[in-house]
Amino acid sequence: MKIRYDEKGKFYSEVITKWPIAVTLQTLTHRVHGNIYVLPDERPKDALNTDEHFIALTEATVYDAQGNEIYTAEFMAINRNHVIWVIPDPNQPETTEREDDHDAA
């Protein structure tokens, strides 16, 4: 990764583009709907198979065992040791950002 510095010593790094993927995630006690983010050439599985201890979700909604909404958050980090399964969420539309990025190129 390239890093540039300005005359005052402030540094800037390249922006890394990632796309949101709507998922449903099951923990031992709760179900969570939200977005994970993947690189353009990456599968959701690749984003989950990392050495990171937490999975980052945005626009997260947490449900209890009966399906009642109990919490919402713009950002949530879930310890991957508590995750049972993750699936693409058919109830949330996938972003069209991928097509828009290709049209702009």
LOSE-780683 format. One record per residue: residue number from 0; z negated, x, y negated of N, C-alpha, C in turn. Coordinates in steps of 0.05 Angstrom, whole numbers, plus 5000, padded with zeros to 4 digits. Example, Ala and Ser with C-alpha at 12.3 -4.5 7.8 and 13.67 -1.06 7.14 Angstrom:
residues 2
<rec><resi>0</resi><n_pz>4844</n_pz><n_px>5264</n_px><n_py>5114</n_py><ca_pz>4844</ca_pz><ca_px>5246</ca_px><ca_py>5090</ca_py><c_pz>4844</c_pz><c_px>5264</c_px><c_py>5066</c_py></rec>
<rec><resi>1</resi><n_pz>4858</n_pz><n_px>5257</n_px><n_py>5045</n_py><ca_pz>4857</ca_pz><ca_px>5273</ca_px><ca_py>5021</ca_py><c_pz>4843</c_pz><c_px>5258</c_px><c_py>4999</c_py></rec>
//
This chain:
residues 105
<rec><resi>0</resi><n_pz>5000</n_pz><n_px>5017</n_px><n_py>5023</n_py><ca_pz>5000</ca_pz><ca_px>5000</ca_px><ca_py>5000</ca_py><c_pz>5000</c_pz><c_px>5018</c_px><c_py>4975</c_py></rec>
<rec><resi>1</resi><n_pz>5017</n_pz><n_px>5011</n_px><n_py>4956</n_py><ca_pz>5018</ca_pz><ca_px>5026</ca_px><ca_py>4931</ca_py><c_pz>4998</c_pz><c_px>5016</c_px><c_py>4912</c_py></rec>
<rec><resi>2</resi><n_pz>4985</n_pz><n_px>5034</n_px><n_py>4897</n_py><ca_pz>4966</ca_pz><ca_px>5026</ca_px><ca_py>4876</ca_py><c_pz>4975</c_pz><c_px>5039</c_px><c_py>4851</c_py></rec>
<rec><resi>3</resi><n_pz>4977</n_pz><n_px>5024</n_px><n_py>4829</n_py><ca_pz>4983</ca_pz><ca_px>5035</ca_px><ca_py>4803</ca_py><c_pz>4958</c_pz><c_px>5033</c_px><c_py>4785</c_py></rec>
<rec><resi>4</resi><n_pz>4957</n_pz><n_px>5052</n_px><n_py>4767</n_py><ca_pz>4935</ca_pz><ca_px>5054</ca_px><ca_py>4748</ca_py><c_pz>4946</c_pz><c_px>5052</c_px><c_py>4719</c_py></rec>
<rec><resi>5</resi><n_pz>4931</n_pz><n_px>5038</n_px><n_py>4702</n_py><ca_pz>4940</ca_pz><ca_px>5038</ca_px><ca_py>4674</ca_py><c_pz>4925</c_pz><c_px>5060</c_px><c_py>4659</c_py></rec>
<rec><resi>6</resi><n_pz>4930</n_pz><n_px>5062</n_px><n_py>4633</n_py><ca_pz>4918</ca_pz><ca_px>5084</ca_px><ca_py>4617</ca_py><c_pz>4887</c_pz><c_px>5082</c_px><c_py>4615</c_py></rec>
<rec><resi>7</resi><n_pz>4876</n_pz><n_px>5058</n_px><n_py>4620</n_py><ca_pz>4847</ca_pz><ca_px>5055</ca_px><ca_py>4618</ca_py><c_pz>4833</c_pz><c_px>5059</c_px><c_py>4645</c_py></rec>
<rec><resi>8</resi><n_pz>4849</n_pz><n_px>5064</n_px><n_py>4666</n_py><ca_pz>4838</ca_pz><ca_px>5068</ca_px><ca_py>4693</ca_py><c_pz>4837</c_pz><c_px>5043</c_px><c_py>4710</c_py></rec>
<rec><resi>9</resi><n_pz>4846</n_pz><n_px>5021</n_px><n_py>4699</n_py><ca_pz>4847</ca_pz><ca_px>4997</ca_px><ca_py>4716</ca_py><c_pz>4869</c_pz><c_px>4999</c_px><c_py>4736</c_py></rec>
<rec><resi>10</resi><n_pz>4864</n_pz><n_px>4991</n_px><n_py>4761</n_py><ca_pz>4884</ca_pz><ca_px>4994</ca_px><ca_py>4782</ca_py><c_pz>4895</c_pz><c_px>4967</c_px><c_py>4791</c_py></rec>
<rec><resi>11</resi><n_pz>4919</n_pz><n_px>4967</n_px><n_py>4800</n_py><ca_pz>4933</ca_pz><ca_px>4943</ca_px><ca_py>4808</ca_py><c_pz>4945</c_pz><c_px>4949</c_px><c_py>4836</c_py></rec>
<rec><resi>12</resi><n_pz>4943</n_pz><n_px>4931</n_px><n_py>4854</n_py><ca_pz>4955</ca_pz><ca_px>4934</ca_px><ca_py>4880</ca_py><c_pz>4977</c_pz><c_px>4913</c_px><c_py>4883</c_py></rec>
<rec><resi>13</resi><n_pz>4994</n_pz><n_px>4917</n_px><n_py>4903</n_py><ca_pz>5015</ca_pz><ca_px>4898</ca_px><ca_py>4908</ca_py><c_pz>5004</c_pz><c_px>4871</c_px><c_py>4918</c_py></rec>
<rec><resi>14</resi><n_pz>5016</n_pz><n_px>4850</n_px><n_py>4911</n_py><ca_pz>5008</ca_pz><ca_px>4824</ca_px><ca_py>4921</ca_py><c_pz>5018</c_pz><c_px>4820</c_px><c_py>4949</c_py></rec>
<rec><resi>15</resi><n_pz>5001</n_pz><n_px>4810</n_px><n_py>4966</n_py><ca_pz>5009</ca_pz><ca_px>4804</ca_px><ca_py>4994</ca_py><c_pz>5013</c_pz><c_px>4774</c_px><c_py>4997</c_py></rec>
<rec><resi>16</resi><n_pz>5037</n_pz><n_px>4765</n_px><n_py>5004</n_py><ca_pz>5043</ca_pz><ca_px>4737</ca_px><ca_py>5006</ca_py><c_pz>5034</c_pz><c_px>4727</c_px><c_py>5034</c_py></rec>
<rec><resi>17</resi><n_pz>5019</n_pz><n_px>4705</n_px><n_py>5034</n_py><ca_pz>5011</ca_pz><ca_px>4692</ca_px><ca_py>5059</ca_py><c_pz>5016</c_pz><c_px>4662</c_px><c_py>5055</c_py></rec>
<rec><resi>18</resi><n_pz>5021</n_pz><n_px>4649</n_px><n_py>5078</n_py><ca_pz>5027</ca_pz><ca_px>4620</ca_px><ca_py>5078</ca_py><c_pz>5004</c_pz><c_px>4605</c_px><c_py>5091</c_py></rec>
<rec><resi>19</resi><n_pz>4997</n_pz><n_px>4582</n_px><n_py>5079</n_py><ca_pz>4976</ca_pz><ca_px>4566</ca_px><ca_py>5092</ca_py><c_pz>4987</c_pz><c_px>4551</c_px><c_py>5116</c_py></rec>
<rec><resi>20</resi><n_pz>4970</n_pz><n_px>4549</n_px><n_py>5137</n_py><ca_pz>4975</ca_pz><ca_px>4534</ca_px><ca_py>5161</ca_py><c_pz>4952</c_pz><c_px>4515</c_px><c_py>5165</c_py></rec>
<rec><resi>21</resi><n_pz>4957</n_pz><n_px>4489</n_px><n_py>5165</n_py><ca_pz>4936</ca_pz><ca_px>4469</ca_px><ca_py>5169</ca_py><c_pz>4927</c_pz><c_px>4470</c_px><c_py>5198</c_py></rec>
<rec><resi>22</resi><n_pz>4900</n_pz><n_px>4472</n_px><n_py>5203</n_py><ca_pz>4890</ca_pz><ca_px>4474</ca_px><ca_py>5230</ca_py><c_pz>4865</c_pz><c_px>4456</c_px><c_py>5233</c_py></rec>
<rec><resi>23</resi><n_pz>4859</n_pz><n_px>4450</n_px><n_py>5258</n_py><ca_pz>4834</ca_pz><ca_px>4438</ca_px><ca_py>5266</ca_py><c_pz>4820</c_pz><c_px>4459</c_px><c_py>5283</c_py></rec>
<rec><resi>24</resi><n_pz>4795</n_pz><n_px>4464</n_px><n_py>5276</n_py><ca_pz>4779</ca_pz><ca_px>4485</ca_px><ca_py>5289</ca_py><c_pz>4754</c_pz><c_px>4472</c_px><c_py>5300</c_py></rec>
<rec><resi>25</resi><n_pz>4747</n_pz><n_px>4478</n_px><n_py>5325</n_py><ca_pz>4723</ca_pz><ca_px>4467</ca_px><ca_py>5338</ca_py><c_pz>4702</c_pz><c_px>4489</c_px><c_py>5341</c_py></rec>
<rec><resi>26</resi><n_pz>4678</n_pz><n_px>4484</n_px><n_py>5331</n_py><ca_pz>4656</ca_pz><ca_px>4502</ca_px><ca_py>5336</ca_py><c_pz>4638</c_pz><c_px>4489</c_px><c_py>5358</c_py></rec>
<rec><resi>27</resi><n_pz>4616</n_pz><n_px>4501</n_px><n_py>5363</n_py><ca_pz>4598</ca_pz><ca_px>4490</ca_px><ca_py>5384</ca_py><c_pz>4588</c_pz><c_px>4463</c_px><c_py>5376</c_py></rec>
<rec><resi>28</resi><n_pz>4585</n_pz><n_px>4457</n_px><n_py>5350</n_py><ca_pz>4573</ca_pz><ca_px>4432</ca_px><ca_py>5341</ca_py><c_pz>4589</c_pz><c_px>4416</c_px><c_py>5322</c_py></rec>
<rec><resi>29</resi><n_pz>4610</n_pz><n_px>4427</n_px><n_py>5310</n_py><ca_pz>4626</ca_pz><ca_px>4414</ca_px><ca_py>5289</ca_py><c_pz>4656</c_pz><c_px>4418</c_px><c_py>5293</c_py></rec>
<rec><resi>30</resi><n_pz>4671</n_pz><n_px>4400</n_px><n_py>5282</n_py><ca_pz>4700</ca_pz><ca_px>4402</ca_px><ca_py>5280</ca_py><c_pz>4707</c_pz><c_px>4407</c_px><c_py>5251</c_py></rec>
<rec><resi>31</resi><n_pz>4725</n_pz><n_px>4425</n_px><n_py>5245</n_py><ca_pz>4732</ca_pz><ca_px>4432</ca_px><ca_py>5217</ca_py><c_pz>4762</c_pz><c_px>4430</c_px><c_py>5214</c_py></rec>
<rec><resi>32</resi><n_pz>4771</n_pz><n_px>4416</n_px><n_py>5193</n_py><ca_pz>4799</ca_pz><ca_px>4416</ca_px><ca_py>5185</ca_py><c_pz>4802</c_pz><c_px>4433</c_px><c_py>5160</c_py></rec>
<rec><resi>33</resi><n_pz>4823</n_pz><n_px>4449</n_px><n_py>5159</n_py><ca_pz>4828</ca_pz><ca_px>4466</ca_px><ca_py>5136</ca_py><c_pz>4853</c_pz><c_px>4482</c_px><c_py>5139</c_py></rec>
<rec><resi>34</resi><n_pz>4856</n_pz><n_px>4502</n_px><n_py>5122</n_py><ca_pz>4880</ca_pz><ca_px>4519</ca_px><ca_py>5122</ca_py><c_pz>4872</c_pz><c_px>4548</c_px><c_py>5128</c_py></rec>
<rec><resi>35</resi><n_pz>4886</n_pz><n_px>4561</n_px><n_py>5147</n_py><ca_pz>4884</ca_pz><ca_px>4589</ca_px><ca_py>5150</ca_py><c_pz>4910</c_pz><c_px>4601</c_px><c_py>5138</c_py></rec>
<rec><resi>36</resi><n_pz>4910</n_pz><n_px>4626</n_px><n_py>5133</n_py><ca_pz>4933</ca_pz><ca_px>4639</ca_px><ca_py>5120</ca_py><c_pz>4945</c_pz><c_px>4661</c_px><c_py>5137</c_py></rec>
<rec><resi>37</resi><n_pz>4972</n_pz><n_px>4660</n_px><n_py>5139</n_py><ca_pz>4986</ca_pz><ca_px>4680</ca_px><ca_py>5156</ca_py><c_pz>5007</c_pz><c_px>4694</c_px><c_py>5140</c_py></rec>
<rec><resi>38</resi><n_pz>5013</n_pz><n_px>4719</n_px><n_py>5148</n_py><ca_pz>5035</ca_pz><ca_px>4734</ca_px><ca_py>5136</ca_py><c_pz>5061</c_pz><c_px>4721</c_px><c_py>5143</c_py></rec>
<rec><resi>39</resi><n_pz>5083</n_pz><n_px>4725</n_px><n_py>5128</n_py><ca_pz>5108</ca_pz><ca_px>4711</ca_px><ca_py>5133</ca_py><c_pz>5119</c_pz><c_px>4716</c_px><c_py>5162</c_py></rec>
<rec><resi>40</resi><n_pz>5115</n_pz><n_px>4739</n_px><n_py>5173</n_py><ca_pz>5125</ca_pz><ca_px>4745</ca_px><ca_py>5200</ca_py><c_pz>5104</c_pz><c_px>4743</c_px><c_py>5221</c_py></rec>
<rec><resi>41</resi><n_pz>5083</n_pz><n_px>4728</n_px><n_py>5216</n_py><ca_pz>5060</ca_pz><ca_px>4727</ca_px><ca_py>5234</ca_py><c_pz>5056</c_pz><c_px>4699</c_px><c_py>5245</c_py></rec>
<rec><resi>42</resi><n_pz>5047</n_pz><n_px>4697</n_px><n_py>5270</n_py><ca_pz>5040</ca_pz><ca_px>4671</ca_px><ca_py>5282</ca_py><c_pz>5011</c_pz><c_px>4666</c_px><c_py>5276</c_py></rec>
<rec><resi>43</resi><n_pz>5002</n_pz><n_px>4640</n_px><n_py>5276</n_py><ca_pz>4974</ca_pz><ca_px>4634</ca_px><ca_py>5272</ca_py><c_pz>4956</c_pz><c_px>4650</c_px><c_py>5292</c_py></rec>
<rec><resi>44</resi><n_pz>4965</n_pz><n_px>4653</n_px><n_py>5317</n_py><ca_pz>4950</ca_pz><ca_px>4668</ca_px><ca_py>5337</ca_py><c_pz>4946</c_pz><c_px>4697</c_px><c_py>5328</c_py></rec>
<rec><resi>45</resi><n_pz>4965</n_pz><n_px>4709</n_px><n_py>5315</n_py><ca_pz>4963</ca_pz><ca_px>4736</ca_px><ca_py>5306</ca_py><c_pz>4941</c_pz><c_px>4739</c_px><c_py>5284</c_py></rec>
<rec><resi>46</resi><n_pz>4940</n_pz><n_px>4719</n_px><n_py>5267</n_py><ca_pz>4920</ca_pz><ca_px>4719</ca_px><ca_py>5246</ca_py><c_pz>4891</c_pz><c_px>4715</c_px><c_py>5257</c_py></rec>
<rec><resi>47</resi><n_pz>4889</n_pz><n_px>4702</n_px><n_py>5279</n_py><ca_pz>4863</ca_pz><ca_px>4697</ca_px><ca_py>5292</ca_py><c_pz>4854</c_pz><c_px>4721</c_px><c_py>5309</c_py></rec>
<rec><resi>48</resi><n_pz>4873</n_pz><n_px>4736</n_px><n_py>5319</n_py><ca_pz>4866</ca_pz><ca_px>4759</ca_px><ca_py>5337</ca_py><c_pz>4864</c_pz><c_px>4785</c_px><c_py>5320</c_py></rec>
<rec><resi>49</resi><n_pz>4843</n_pz><n_px>4785</n_px><n_py>5304</n_py><ca_pz>4837</ca_pz><ca_px>4809</ca_px><ca_py>5288</ca_py><c_pz>4809</c_pz><c_px>4818</c_px><c_py>5293</c_py></rec>
<rec><resi>50</resi><n_pz>4801</n_pz><n_px>4841</n_px><n_py>5282</n_py><ca_pz>4774</ca_pz><ca_px>4851</ca_px><ca_py>5285</ca_py><c_pz>4754</c_pz><c_px>4839</c_px><c_py>5265</c_py></rec>
<rec><resi>51</resi><n_pz>4764</n_pz><n_px>4821</n_px><n_py>5248</n_py><ca_pz>4747</ca_pz><ca_px>4808</ca_px><ca_py>5228</ca_py><c_pz>4726</c_pz><c_px>4791</c_px><c_py>5242</c_py></rec>
<rec><resi>52</resi><n_pz>4702</n_pz><n_px>4790</n_px><n_py>5231</n_py><ca_pz>4680</ca_pz><ca_px>4774</ca_px><ca_py>5243</ca_py><c_pz>4682</c_pz><c_px>4745</c_px><c_py>5235</c_py></rec>
<rec><resi>53</resi><n_pz>4697</n_pz><n_px>4739</n_px><n_py>5214</n_py><ca_pz>4698</ca_pz><ca_px>4712</ca_px><ca_py>5203</ca_py><c_pz>4727</c_pz><c_px>4703</c_px><c_py>5201</c_py></rec>
<rec><resi>54</resi><n_pz>4731</n_pz><n_px>4677</n_px><n_py>5204</n_py><ca_pz>4757</ca_pz><ca_px>4664</ca_px><ca_py>5199</ca_py><c_pz>4755</c_pz><c_px>4650</c_px><c_py>5172</c_py></rec>
<rec><resi>55</resi><n_pz>4773</n_pz><n_px>4657</n_px><n_py>5154</n_py><ca_pz>4773</ca_pz><ca_px>4644</ca_px><ca_py>5127</ca_py><c_pz>4789</c_pz><c_px>4618</c_px><c_py>5128</c_py></rec>
<rec><resi>56</resi><n_pz>4777</n_pz><n_px>4597</n_px><n_py>5117</n_py><ca_pz>4790</ca_pz><ca_px>4571</ca_px><ca_py>5114</ca_py><c_pz>4789</c_pz><c_px>4562</c_px><c_py>5085</c_py></rec>
<rec><resi>57</resi><n_pz>4810</n_pz><n_px>4549</n_px><n_py>5076</n_py><ca_pz>4809</ca_pz><ca_px>4537</ca_px><ca_py>5049</ca_py><c_pz>4812</c_pz><c_px>4507</c_px><c_py>5053</c_py></rec>
<rec><resi>58</resi><n_pz>4804</n_pz><n_px>4492</n_px><n_py>5033</n_py><ca_pz>4806</ca_pz><ca_px>4462</ca_px><ca_py>5033</ca_py><c_pz>4793</c_pz><c_px>4452</c_px><c_py>5059</c_py></rec>
<rec><resi>59</resi><n_pz>4770</n_pz><n_px>4462</n_px><n_py>5065</n_py><ca_pz>4756</ca_pz><ca_px>4456</ca_px><ca_py>5091</ca_py><c_pz>4740</c_pz><c_px>4430</c_px><c_py>5089</c_py></rec>
<rec><resi>60</resi><n_pz>4742</n_pz><n_px>4414</n_px><n_py>5111</n_py><ca_pz>4726</ca_pz><ca_px>4390</ca_px><ca_py>5114</ca_py><c_pz>4713</c_pz><c_px>4392</c_px><c_py>5141</c_py></rec>
<rec><resi>61</resi><n_pz>4686</n_pz><n_px>4389</n_px><n_py>5142</n_py><ca_pz>4670</ca_pz><ca_px>4391</ca_px><ca_py>5166</ca_py><c_pz>4662</c_pz><c_px>4364</c_px><c_py>5176</c_py></rec>
<rec><resi>62</resi><n_pz>4665</n_pz><n_px>4359</n_px><n_py>5202</n_py><ca_pz>4658</ca_pz><ca_px>4334</ca_px><ca_py>5214</ca_py><c_pz>4637</c_pz><c_px>4338</c_px><c_py>5236</c_py></rec>
<rec><resi>63</resi><n_pz>4618</n_pz><n_px>4319</n_px><n_py>5239</n_py><ca_pz>4598</ca_pz><ca_px>4321</ca_px><ca_py>5260</ca_py><c_pz>4610</c_pz><c_px>4312</c_px><c_py>5287</c_py></rec>
<rec><resi>64</resi><n_pz>4594</n_pz><n_px>4311</n_px><n_py>5307</n_py><ca_pz>4604</ca_pz><ca_px>4304</ca_px><ca_py>5334</ca_py><c_pz>4614</c_pz><c_px>4275</c_px><c_py>5336</c_py></rec>
<rec><resi>65</resi><n_pz>4605</n_pz><n_px>4258</n_px><n_py>5318</n_py><ca_pz>4615</ca_pz><ca_px>4230</ca_px><ca_py>5318</ca_py><c_pz>4639</c_pz><c_px>4226</c_px><c_py>5300</c_py></rec>
<rec><resi>66</resi><n_pz>4649</n_pz><n_px>4247</n_px><n_py>5288</n_py><ca_pz>4673</ca_pz><ca_px>4246</ca_px><ca_py>5271</ca_py><c_pz>4667</c_pz><c_px>4238</c_px><c_py>5242</c_py></rec>
<rec><resi>67</resi><n_pz>4641</n_pz><n_px>4238</n_px><n_py>5234</n_py><ca_pz>4634</ca_pz><ca_px>4232</ca_px><ca_py>5206</ca_py><c_pz>4637</c_pz><c_px>4257</c_px><c_py>5189</c_py></rec>
<rec><resi>68</resi><n_pz>4650</n_pz><n_px>4254</n_px><n_py>5166</n_py><ca_pz>4652</ca_pz><ca_px>4276</ca_px><ca_py>5147</ca_py><c_pz>4625</c_pz><c_px>4283</c_px><c_py>5136</c_py></rec>
<rec><resi>69</resi><n_pz>4617</n_pz><n_px>4308</n_px><n_py>5138</n_py><ca_pz>4591</ca_pz><ca_px>4316</ca_px><ca_py>5128</ca_py><c_pz>4592</c_pz><c_px>4337</c_px><c_py>5106</c_py></rec>
<rec><resi>70</resi><n_pz>4615</n_pz><n_px>4350</n_px><n_py>5102</n_py><ca_pz>4616</ca_pz><ca_px>4371</ca_px><ca_py>5082</ca_py><c_pz>4645</c_pz><c_px>4378</c_px><c_py>5075</c_py></rec>
<rec><resi>71</resi><n_pz>4650</n_pz><n_px>4384</n_px><n_py>5050</n_py><ca_pz>4676</ca_pz><ca_px>4395</ca_px><ca_py>5042</ca_py><c_pz>4672</c_pz><c_px>4420</c_px><c_py>5025</c_py></rec>
<rec><resi>72</resi><n_pz>4691</n_pz><n_px>4438</n_px><n_py>5026</n_py><ca_pz>4689</ca_pz><ca_px>4463</ca_px><ca_py>5011</ca_py><c_pz>4717</c_pz><c_px>4473</c_px><c_py>5005</c_py></rec>
<rec><resi>73</resi><n_pz>4721</n_pz><n_px>4485</n_px><n_py>4982</n_py><ca_pz>4747</ca_pz><ca_px>4498</ca_px><ca_py>4975</ca_py><c_pz>4751</c_pz><c_px>4523</c_px><c_py>4993</c_py></rec>
<rec><resi>74</resi><n_pz>4729</n_pz><n_px>4536</n_px><n_py>5000</n_py><ca_pz>4731</ca_pz><ca_px>4560</ca_px><ca_py>5017</ca_py><c_pz>4708</c_pz><c_px>4560</c_px><c_py>5036</c_py></rec>
<rec><resi>75</resi><n_pz>4713</n_pz><n_px>4568</n_px><n_py>5061</n_py><ca_pz>4692</ca_pz><ca_px>4570</ca_px><ca_py>5081</ca_py><c_pz>4699</c_pz><c_px>4593</c_px><c_py>5100</c_py></rec>
<rec><resi>76</resi><n_pz>4680</n_pz><n_px>4608</n_px><n_py>5108</n_py><ca_pz>4683</ca_pz><ca_px>4630</ca_px><ca_py>5127</ca_py><c_pz>4667</c_pz><c_px>4622</c_px><c_py>5152</c_py></rec>
<rec><resi>77</resi><n_pz>4680</n_pz><n_px>4621</n_px><n_py>5175</n_py><ca_pz>4667</ca_pz><ca_px>4613</ca_px><ca_py>5200</ca_py><c_pz>4665</c_pz><c_px>4637</c_px><c_py>5218</c_py></rec>
<rec><resi>78</resi><n_pz>4642</n_pz><n_px>4642</n_px><n_py>5229</n_py><ca_pz>4638</ca_pz><ca_px>4664</ca_px><ca_py>5248</ca_py><c_pz>4655</c_pz><c_px>4659</c_px><c_py>5272</c_py></rec>
<rec><resi>79</resi><n_pz>4673</n_pz><n_px>4677</n_px><n_py>5279</n_py><ca_pz>4691</ca_pz><ca_px>4672</ca_px><ca_py>5302</ca_py><c_pz>4677</c_pz><c_px>4670</c_px><c_py>5328</c_py></rec>
<rec><resi>80</resi><n_pz>4652</n_pz><n_px>4680</n_px><n_py>5330</n_py><ca_pz>4637</ca_pz><ca_px>4678</ca_px><ca_py>5355</ca_py><c_pz>4629</c_pz><c_px>4649</c_px><c_py>5361</c_py></rec>
<rec><resi>81</resi><n_pz>4630</n_pz><n_px>4631</n_px><n_py>5341</n_py><ca_pz>4623</ca_pz><ca_px>4603</ca_px><ca_py>5344</ca_py><c_pz>4647</c_pz><c_px>4585</c_px><c_py>5348</c_py></rec>
<rec><resi>82</resi><n_pz>4671</n_pz><n_px>4597</n_px><n_py>5349</n_py><ca_pz>4695</ca_pz><ca_px>4580</ca_px><ca_py>5351</ca_py><c_pz>4702</c_pz><c_px>4576</c_px><c_py>5380</c_py></rec>
<rec><resi>83</resi><n_pz>4707</n_pz><n_px>4551</n_px><n_py>5388</n_py><ca_pz>4714</ca_pz><ca_px>4544</ca_px><ca_py>5415</ca_py><c_pz>4745</c_pz><c_px>4544</c_px><c_py>5417</c_py></rec>
<rec><resi>84</resi><n_pz>4758</n_pz><n_px>4530</n_px><n_py>5399</n_py><ca_pz>4788</ca_pz><ca_px>4529</ca_px><ca_py>5398</ca_py><c_pz>4798</c_pz><c_px>4524</c_px><c_py>5370</c_py></rec>
<rec><resi>85</resi><n_pz>4823</n_pz><n_px>4531</n_px><n_py>5366</n_py><ca_pz>4838</ca_pz><ca_px>4526</ca_px><ca_py>5341</ca_py><c_pz>4865</c_pz><c_px>4516</c_px><c_py>5348</c_py></rec>
<rec><resi>86</resi><n_pz>4874</n_pz><n_px>4494</n_px><n_py>5335</n_py><ca_pz>4901</ca_pz><ca_px>4483</ca_px><ca_py>5339</ca_py><c_pz>4914</c_pz><c_px>4477</c_px><c_py>5312</c_py></rec>
<rec><resi>87</resi><n_pz>4940</n_pz><n_px>4478</n_px><n_py>5310</n_py><ca_pz>4954</ca_pz><ca_px>4469</ca_px><ca_py>5286</ca_py><c_pz>4947</c_pz><c_px>4439</c_px><c_py>5283</c_py></rec>
<rec><resi>88</resi><n_pz>4943</n_pz><n_px>4431</n_px><n_py>5259</n_py><ca_pz>4934</ca_pz><ca_px>4403</ca_px><ca_py>5254</ca_py><c_pz>4957</c_pz><c_px>4385</c_px><c_py>5249</c_py></rec>
<rec><resi>89</resi><n_pz>4963</n_pz><n_px>4366</n_px><n_py>5268</n_py><ca_pz>4985</ca_pz><ca_px>4348</ca_px><ca_py>5265</ca_py><c_pz>4981</c_pz><c_px>4327</c_px><c_py>5243</c_py></rec>
<rec><resi>90</resi><n_pz>4956</n_pz><n_px>4323</n_px><n_py>5235</n_py><ca_pz>4950</ca_pz><ca_px>4303</ca_px><ca_py>5214</ca_py><c_pz>4953</c_pz><c_px>4313</c_px><c_py>5186</c_py></rec>
<rec><resi>91</resi><n_pz>4956</n_pz><n_px>4339</n_px><n_py>5182</n_py><ca_pz>4960</ca_pz><ca_px>4351</ca_px><ca_py>5156</ca_py><c_pz>4988</c_pz><c_px>4363</c_px><c_py>5155</c_py></rec>
<rec><resi>92</resi><n_pz>5004</n_pz><n_px>4356</n_px><n_py>5135</n_py><ca_pz>5031</ca_pz><ca_px>4367</ca_px><ca_py>5134</ca_py><c_pz>5031</c_pz><c_px>4396</c_px><c_py>5129</c_py></rec>
<rec><resi>93</resi><n_pz>5049</n_pz><n_px>4411</n_px><n_py>5142</n_py><ca_pz>5051</ca_pz><ca_px>4439</ca_px><ca_py>5138</ca_py><c_pz>5065</c_pz><c_px>4444</c_px><c_py>5111</c_py></rec>
<rec><resi>94</resi><n_pz>5058</n_pz><n_px>4465</n_px><n_py>5097</n_py><ca_pz>5069</ca_pz><ca_px>4471</ca_px><ca_py>5071</ca_py><c_pz>5099</c_pz><c_px>4475</c_px><c_py>5072</c_py></rec>
<rec><resi>95</resi><n_pz>5113</n_pz><n_px>4469</n_px><n_py>5051</n_py><ca_pz>5142</ca_pz><ca_px>4474</ca_px><ca_py>5049</ca_py><c_pz>5146</c_pz><c_px>4500</c_px><c_py>5034</c_py></rec>
<rec><resi>96</resi><n_pz>5125</n_pz><n_px>4515</n_px><n_py>5029</n_py><ca_pz>5126</ca_pz><ca_px>4540</ca_px><ca_py>5014</ca_py><c_pz>5145</c_pz><c_px>4559</c_px><c_py>5027</c_py></rec>
<rec><resi>97</resi><n_pz>5147</n_pz><n_px>4559</n_px><n_py>5053</n_py><ca_pz>5165</ca_pz><ca_px>4578</ca_px><ca_py>5067</ca_py><c_pz>5194</c_pz><c_px>4573</c_px><c_py>5059</c_py></rec>
<rec><resi>98</resi><n_pz>5203</n_pz><n_px>4548</n_px><n_py>5058</n_py><ca_pz>5230</ca_pz><ca_px>4542</ca_px><ca_py>5051</ca_py><c_pz>5234</c_pz><c_px>4550</c_px><c_py>5021</c_py></rec>
<rec><resi>99</resi><n_pz>5215</n_pz><n_px>4544</n_px><n_py>5004</n_py><ca_pz>5217</ca_pz><ca_px>4550</ca_px><ca_py>4976</ca_py><c_pz>5220</c_pz><c_px>4580</c_px><c_py>4971</c_py></rec>
<rec><resi>100</resi><n_pz>5205</n_pz><n_px>4596</n_px><n_py>4987</n_py><ca_pz>5206</ca_pz><ca_px>4625</ca_px><ca_py>4983</ca_py><c_pz>5234</c_pz><c_px>4636</c_px><c_py>4991</c_py></rec>
<rec><resi>101</resi><n_pz>5246</n_pz><n_px>4624</n_px><n_py>5012</n_py><ca_pz>5272</ca_pz><ca_px>4633</ca_px><ca_py>5020</ca_py><c_pz>5294</c_pz><c_px>4625</c_px><c_py>5000</c_py></rec>
<rec><resi>102</resi><n_pz>5290</n_pz><n_px>4601</n_px><n_py>4988</n_py><ca_pz>5310</ca_pz><ca_px>4591</ca_px><ca_py>4968</ca_py><c_pz>5310</c_pz><c_px>4609</c_px><c_py>4943</c_py></rec>
<rec><resi>103</resi><n_pz>5286</n_pz><n_px>4620</n_px><n_py>4936</n_py><ca_pz>5284</ca_pz><ca_px>4636</ca_px><ca_py>4912</ca_py><c_pz>5296</c_pz><c_px>4663</c_px><c_py>4916</c_py></rec>
<rec><resi>104</resi><n_pz>5299</n_pz><n_px>4672</n_px><n_py>4940</n_py><ca_pz>5308</ca_pz><ca_px>4700</ca_px><ca_py>4945</ca_py><c_pz>5338</c_pz><c_px>4702</c_px><c_py>4942</c_py></rec>
//
